[in-house]
């Protein structure tokens, strides 16, 4: 959810993650920093990038 030009919350509707489940934790960092420029989770790099790109696309 975006309110007042700030990301307040995120909801991952579907993520076929395999071993990338840890990448879902990036959303907390994204909300805290208000930026998709966050450090990706080691071992879940592809999933991290996919989730962040989806959020970026949804908010622009």
Secondary structure, DSSP 8 states (H G I E B T S, - for coil): -EETTEE----------GGGGGGGGHHHHHHHHTSS-----TT-HHHHHHHHHHHHHHH-
